[in-house]
Amino acid sequence: MANLRLIITLITVLICLFSSFTKSSNVIKIYLPKSLNLTLSTDPSIISAASHDFGNITTVTPGGVICPSSSADISRLLHYAANGKSTFQVAARGQGHSLNGQASVSGGVIVNMTCLNDVVVSKDKKYADVAAGTLWVDVFKKTAEEGVSPVSWTDYLHITVGGTLSNGGIGGQVFRNGPLISNVLELDVITGKGEVLTCSRQLNPELFYGVLGGLGQFGIITRARIVLDHAPKRAKWFRMLYSDFTTFTKDQERLISMANDIGVDYLEGQIFLSNGVIDTSFFPPSDQSKVADLVKEHGVIYVLEVAKYYDDPNLPIISKVIDTLTKSLSYLPGFISMHDVSYFDFLNRVQVEENKLRSLGLWEVPHPWLNLYVPKSRILDFHNGVIKDILLKQKSASGLALLYPTNRNKWDNRMSAMIPETDEDVIYIIGLLQSATPQNLPEMESVNEEIIRFCKDSGIKIKQYLMHYTRKEDWIEHFGSKWDGFSKRKDLFDPKKLLSPGQDIF
Ligand code: FAD
């Protein structure tokens, strides 16, 4: 009997030592064999940081975090996860600036991609090879030293190259140069099977197109070859106010249609709501109360935001663009303001806001953001139904609302990223970037649901960006005609469904 007990105890100890997955007091422990030569951090502060994201809405606890020193580390990890006796899932994590746990993995391994950061500009300065954990702000700093820069940007630069390429990467240059995923020449990817593959439009194209906008489902990007062009020195940055939505969108659309002509380099738009916080700081102090009064008077004011980059302010094109903006647009007379800033300060403008919010303790709050693409033909219906009938009727609104058009032909439909499946040339990018408190979060989330419901009931064929669905049928609807291809790619590159489970797709 004593012998039997001893044998049982020994077996139990052996199982604990050699299984990849063990649970004790509800905490999942992962065992990585020494031969992998990887350090798995389980320090409570590291686990706690990896359990949360920018959204501050979900908590998902991983079993451990690795900080890879090379892509070979990730390959060994995934090879082991895919072929070991029992499996654990793996999520690449950039800055964790996702909204609903998309970069998380319950009980699995987080790969801290920020450990891999490096930028090498090619000799001809036409591209840079960038390690996927590099922040865009560092890509800028390194490439600008050589007088070059990427051609398309997100509004915020403190996010990683791999994280943004897994989503799409959109901002005010999309109408001209496309989303970030359209400006990539080549990738190194480690698939869910642990294979290390280089891919491009010519080489392993199925993986290349799959990974771009692929929500981390097919592989972990370790290197991206990013298109570069001349880095301008400065930007003339304008904001103009409109009280009429149709006039505002007509001017926006006219400006993006001039992209191949003299045009502006950047175009976005904001919405000021009288029940929200109105940031008038872009306007001279003497005009700020007039702007606030205008919003109160009209309820909604639309802000056209554009920038023209330049090196030499004396070039005739600069005055031509300024003339077009100041003389031919139909903004409210007198309500125009211009800042002349360095190109870097322009690109890094959201960090100024981040610093302000951090100092007020308003950065690390819940962010029930809703990002949408809306076809141009229904933008007025969206405006009336959502901006006027839903948002303006809330007791209060907090955060930023963005609304600007872009050109569909800047997306490559072979990539995984989704935009509305209509044949319209122009689509609108909408960002309802709200901040909440733990108390009013449920209310704000139900407003977002109301918006989605309104679009559905009105037949507005939106697509969400940075979305988080928990029901398979929503994913199938999201990917529409691409769903079959998307799931086939999953079977091909990550058959054990190990990667980025926080997206809740498979
Ligand atoms: P994470 O949130 O860490 O990861 C995102 C997803 O990609 C996860 O599923 C993760 O598993 C996966 N992933 C991460 N790295 C890799 C990799 N190397 N290989 C494969 N999969 C990977 N987005 C825009 O497009 N335009 C904007 O203007 C914009 N502005 C923003 C402003 C702010 C203040 C914030 C917080 C976010 C903004 N975003 C914007 C959203 C941003 O693109 C996402 O947060 C995105 O997820 C990138 O963040 P990240 O690098 O932290 O990636």
Boltz pocket constraint, residues with backbone or C-beta under 6 A from the ligand:
constraints:
  - pocket:
      binder: B
      contacts: [[A, 54], [A, 91], [A, 92], [A, 93], [A, 94], [A, 95], [A, 96], [A, 97], [A, 98], [A, 99], [A, 102], [A, 103], [A, 104], [A, 113], [A, 132], [A, 133], [A, 153], [A, 154], [A, 155], [A, 156], [A, 158], [A, 159], [A, 160], [A, 161], [A, 162], [A, 163], [A, 164], [A, 166], [A, 167], [A, 168], [A, 169], [A, 170], [A, 171], [A, 215], [A, 216], [A, 217], [A, 219], [A, 220], [A, 221], [A, 222], [A, 350], [A, 466], [A, 500], [A, 502], [A, 503]]
      max_distance: 6.0
